[in-house]
Amino acid sequence: MTTKKKKKKDFKHWVGKAHLWLGLSSGLIVLLLGITGCIYVFSVEITAWLRHDEMYVQEVKQEKLPMSFLWEQTQKTVGEGKKITGGRVYNDPEKAAVFTCYKAGNQDAVLYFDSIDQYYNIYTDPYTGKVLGMYDEELDFFNIIKMLHWSLLLNAPIGQQIIGWGTFIFVIMLITGIILWWPKNKAARKQRLWFQWKDTTKWRRKNYDLHNIFGFYVATIALIVAFTGMVWAFTWFQSLVYVAGSLSITPPEQLVSQSKIIKTGKKDAAFDKALLAAMKKHSDAAGFSISKPADSIAPIDVYVGQYPDVYYVSHQMQFDQYTGAFLAERTHDDKNFGEKLITANYDIHVGAILGFPGKILAFIASFISAMLPLTGFIIWYGRTFKKTVAKA
């Protein structure tokens, strides 16, 4: 009587087990992240189309009104119940100025909606001071999609941990998937690089190929998207990226200028002077964000966005709140590579750093990433169900 020897379980066997159980545990989160990522990728373009009449002026005139006047007029229009916290103007003569009213809610809340008291964007004609439109961003469709993607509509400290660890598991899934996909010889490798379907190919085989072949091709982009997502979720990972990029554990330099208190100083004039100086210095920049000083000695901060709809090149300037005198500046070139990586994190995550083609790549990567847990579950269910039937 002969007995069958048990086949020794090799490295790929245990990799497969890890791939399976980690996939089953994180599949729903990966599916949600993939779907919301697909929807959000083109949010800037779709929002610009939907809000065109508010975001662009009907008539371009010779000269724009001072920023302090626009701020005051917009505040009067929206009322004191919505306090403006920041403003943005553009070099594009057709673009409206944008003012933001933001007020945090209960920071100990569980849900995202309870952690924000108000969040509005108001569009104002920079030539007339007329308010063109106001939007409640807290309830905006794309913002809700973003917060689903960001923290499952939970308060960030809670939701981001769930999203972060789900993304971390997804990274392991991608790596183990590549190990399982990798063939032993070149002949087998060719068979796994493209679809070789025939009329007789069954749907289960097609599903298996969709999971493996698409998964292989999207793995690199998906890893980049996942890593950039983890930068927001974990401070330790953001620090790791910074240290790796800067080759230093020294924190980034911060501008710490102070205003000199002058009782006769005209703050509105200083405010306008500061913004005009920034616009003159960076005349080729796309937009300028400005906020009022937090206290009596704080400077006026102006953030310069070099290119439209992206953040990876930006400068910070500081001015005296009483005189408008220039105090300090930190340009994009002053940042080390670690800082530049962190600044570019959003643009890399959504593909915007490569322009519209990059967004298309991010969309495809998100779509396939959402598909992977579905096709993987079908593979697992099919094999399990098959075994159950065979035993019966």
Beta strands, then each sheet from edge to edge (+ up, - down):
strand 1: 86-90
strand 2: 97-104
strand 3: 116-124
strand 4: 131-136
strand 5: 287-291
strand 6: 300-305
strand 7: 314-319
strand 8: 326-330
sheet 1: 4+ 3- 2+ 1- 5+ 6- 7+ 8-
end
